[in-house]
Amino acid sequence: MPALSIMIKPASSACNMRCRYCFYHDVANLREQAGMGMMSFETAKAVIDSALAYCGGEEITIAFQGGEPLLAGEEFYRRFFEYADKVRGGVKINYGVQTNGTLMTEDMARLFAERGVLVGLSLDGGEEDNAFRVKADFSPAFKDVMRASEIMDKAGVSYNILSVVTGKLADNIERVYAFFKECGFKYLQFIPCLRPLGSKEEGELYMTNEQYAHFLTALFRLYVRDIERGDYVSIRRFDNWVRMLRGEQFEECGVGGFCTRQFVVEANGNVYPCDFYCLDKWLLGNIHTTSFEQMARSPLAQNFIASSFIMPSRCANCEYFDLCRGGGCKRARTSYDYCSAYKEFFTSAKEDFARLTARF
């Protein structure tokens, strides 16, 4: 993990889409103040200055997310990068942006390409499979997202695809994967759809254990097949599990089963320990009055991380714990118990994992 990982929400929870499963919409509505407006340049400068003071010369990773972060506008990013360059000294800063893509312009794409920004493009598959991702007027967003991919291809932007795994997507993962391959998308990330905090609701958005087991097993089979054909497609979770089996460090947040040090900065400068927990009870401070160093040492931040080490008792003697880590991210564990899905998957994948770890 990098020395310092910061997620910035320059447009807070504001978004030009109404995706049916948006977790940040639910989180923001649990706060006393849901939206924090647009981030000012003064707040951006305070984030950069405090990050550089805290990182000890080690590299920093800054990811912009939302809501929809491109609502902040091209000028915000241009000024952010220019100021960071001016004051960073020899510190390396890695940038990423997670976007729905509908606001991507040629100028924005060129800026991201020039600055080496890694873009995550949200897309759940072809037009039928992307049906839960709709614009504010509830019209389909699929064509706008595909246009964004074309703009980024033309500009030379590095990007990956992020898909939310609903029950529908899980049932149709073979079709979704074939579509992504047809489009030439080589870097994929799949994250299970989360229930709202405290909710136990069921429905087409949320996978059952049977659906998740099918999703993992079918997708892994395709992943292994293409690697052995010399047609490797990166699937982030599988890549990380292979790394862990080889004794290497994972890089995906949550895979380790416990929380690591990171900060999420809302548009007004409020700072929280995790994107999933930008709640009033977990407010660490405001960047205008409290430094990252002070927040990292606070009992609240330390208690947040410590709470993630609490695992279900059944995990103590599980042969798959070294990979599963209690289901990964603690937020995922509170959403749904996928223990049986993981057991079924890891049992079926043993031989393939062994071949992959020997191969790489």
N, C-alpha and C positions, 0 to 999 in steps of 0.2 A: 504494500500500500504506500502511496506517496506520503511525504512528511506532513503535508497538510492538504486536506480535501475540503473544498468550499463549494456549496451549491448556492447560487444567487437567483432570486426570483424578481427580476427587474420590473415585471408587470404584475406582481403579486398573483392573485388567483384569477385575474381577468383573462378571459378567453373569448375567441370569436367562434368557438365550436361548443357543442352540447353533447359530448360523448356520453353514452348512457352509463358508463362505468367509472367516470372520472373520480378518483379517490381524493384529489386535492380540493375539489368542490365540496366534498363531504367534510374534509378536515377543516377548511376555512369557515364553513358554516357552524362549526362547533366553538369557534372563538367569539369573544365579545365583539371584536372587529374583524369581519370576514375579509374585506379587501383593504390593502394598504396603499393603493394608488400606484403611481409610477416612481421608480427609483430615481432620485436626483443625482446629479454628477457629484455633489458633495458627499453623498452617502457612498457612492461607488469609490471615490477616493479614500474615504475612511476604511472601507473594506480592504482595499489594496495595501494601504499603509500598515494596518494592523496585521495583515497576513504576512507581509515582509518582515515585520518586527518579530513575529512569532516563529517563523519557519526555520530559523537558524542557518540560513543559506541553502537548505535543502529545497528540492523542487516542490512546486505548488500545482495542484490541479483545481481549476475553476470550471464549474459546469453551470450553464444558464438554463433554467427550467421555469415552468409556470404552474398553472395557467398556460398562457402562450407567450413565451419570452420575446418573440419577434414583434409583439405589440410595442415594445420599447423603442423600436425604430433603429434604422441603420446608424444614425448619428450617435446614439448612445454607445453602441459597440465600438465605433471608430474612436470615440473619445476615451473609452475605457482602455482599449488596447494601447493607444498613444500614451496615456498617462502611465500605465504599467511599464511600458518600455522605458519611459523617462526615469523612473525611480527604482526599477528592479535590480539594478546592478548586475551581478552575475547569476542571479537566481533564474532558473528555468521555470516558466509558467506554461502549463498545458491547458488548452481551452476545449470545452465541449458545449454543445447546445442541443437540447432536446426540443423538437418542434413538431407541430402537426403539419407543417409544410405549406399551408394554404397562403401564407403571406410572403413566401420566398420570392425574391426578385433577383434579376441578373446582377444588380449592383451588390446586393447582400451576399449572393453566392460568391462573387469575385472577392469581396472582402474576407469571407471565411476561408476561401482557398488561399489567398495571400498570407493569411495569419495562421494557417495550419489548424484551423478549428475543426474538430471532429464533430460531425452533425449526426444526431439520432433522429431518424424520420419515422414517425408513428404511422403504422400501416398494418392492418390485420389480414391482408390477403387481397384477392381480387374483389371486384365490385360487390359481389354477393356476400363475401366473407367480411368485408369492411363495413357492413351495414350499421353497426353500432356507433360508428364515427360519423357524426353529422354536423353540419354547420349550424349557426345560431338560428337560422330560419328552418332548421330540420331537413334541409335538402342534402343529398349525398355529397361527401367531400372527396370521393375517390379520384375523380379526374383532376382536381386541384392538387392532390398529393402526388399523383403520377407526373403532373407537370413540374412540380418541385424537383422530383428526381431527375427529370430531363434537364432542367436548368442547372442543377448541381453537377450532373455529368459533363455538361458543356463547359462549366467553369473549372472543373477539376477538383471539386470538393470531395474530401474523404467523408463517407457517411455509412451508417449501418441502418438496418431496419429494426424497429422495436414493435413487437406485437403483444397485445394483451390476450392471454389465453382464457377465453370464455368456454363454456360448455360447447357452444357451437363450433368454435375454432378447433377444440380438442377432437370433436367428432369428425372433422374434415381436415385434419392436419396433412394428410397425403396430398390433397388438392391444394392446400395453401402452400406447402413446400414446393410443389411442382410449379405453381405460379411464380414464386420468388425466384426459382431457378431460371424459368423462362425469361424473366426480366433481367437476369444477370446479377441479381443481388447476392453477394458473397459473404456478407457479414450480418448475422441474424441474432436477435435477442428475444426471448419469449419470457414473459412474466405472468404468473397466474393472476387472474382477476380477483381483487380483494373485496370482501364484504365491507360495508361501512363499519367503523369502529363500534363494537358492542352489538352488532347485528348477527343474527343466525339465519337470515332469510335464504330461501332456496329459489331457483329459477334458472332460466336459460343462460344467464350471465355467469353462473357459478358452477364449476366442475364438481361432479361427484368423484369419489375415489376411483370408480371404474373408468370414468372419462379421463382422469389424469393419468392413470396407469396406461391406458391406450395411447394417449398423447405421447408420453415419454417413450414407451416401447416402440411405437411406430416411427417416431421422428428419429430416435437413436439408430434404428435399423437403416433408415435412409442416410443418416450421417456417416455411419460406418461404411455402407455400400459405396458412397461417393468418395470417401477417403481412399478406399482400396482400389477404386477405379482411377485414381489420380485426379479427381475432380472435387477437391476439398472445398466445402462450404463451412465457414466458421459459425458454430452455434455456441454462444457464449457460455451457457451453463455446462454443456458437455465438455467444452474446452477446459473449463476450470476443474471439473471432476477428473479429467485426465491428468492435469497438472498436479492435483492433490495426490493421485495414486502414484505419481512419479516422485513424490516428496518435494514438489515445488510449491511456491506460494500462490494462492489464489488471488485474483484481482477484482472479482465481482463482489460488491458489497452484499452481505447477507449470506453468502455461500458458506462462510466459516461457522455460521450458527450463532455468532455473537456480534455485538455492535463494536465498531471501531470509532476512533475519534474523527468526527467531521462536524462541520457547521453549516446550517442552512440560514441564509440571510434573506429576510423578507424585504420588500421594497422600501419600507420606512426605516430599515436598519435593525429591526428586531432579529434576534438570533436564537435558533433552536438546534437540538442535537441530531435531528433526523427529519427527512422529508415527510415521513409518515406521521410524525408527532409534532407538527408545528401548531401546538396547542398552548393555551394560556398557562397551563400547569407546568409546561416544559420550557417556558421562556427563560433563556439564560441571561439575557441582558440586551442592550442596544449598542451597536457598534460605535455610536457617537459618544457614549459615556463609559463603556466597558470594553477592554481589549480582548482579543481571542485568548491570549494567555491567561487572563483573569477568569474568563468563562471556562476554559479547559480545566482549571484547578477548582472550580466551584463544586460543592457537594452535590448539587443538582445534576451536573454533567456526569460526575463520577457514578452517582446512583443510577443514572440512565444506562450507562454501559454495564454496570454490575448486574442490573436486572436481566440483561440479555443472556447471562450465563446460567440462568435457572432453566433446567431441562425437565421434560416429563420423566418420571421415575423409570418408565419402561425402557428408556434409552440406555440405561446403565449397562445392560448386558446384550445390547443389539449388535450383531455382527456388521451391520452397515453404518454404524454411528460415525465412523471416521469420514464417510462421504456425505451421509444425509445430514449430520449435525442437528438432529432434532427437527428436521424440516427446514433448516436454513434460517432465514430472517425471522426475528421474533414477531414482527408484525404479521408475517404469513402464518405463523403458528397460532396467533390469536384469531385469524380469519377462518381457518378450517383445519381439521385434523386429517392430513393426507398420509398418515403412517402406512396404511395398507397399500396405498398406491406406490410409495417409495419402495416398500419391501418387494412387491411384485416386480417392479422395474429392475431393481438392483439384482434380484435373483436371476432374472432372464438375461441380464446384460453382462454377467460375470465374464464369460469367455471373450466377448467382444472387447470389454475393457482391458482384459489381459493382453489381447493382441495389439491394441492401440498403444498401451504403455510400453510394450516391447518395440513397437515400430518407431516411436518418436523419442 
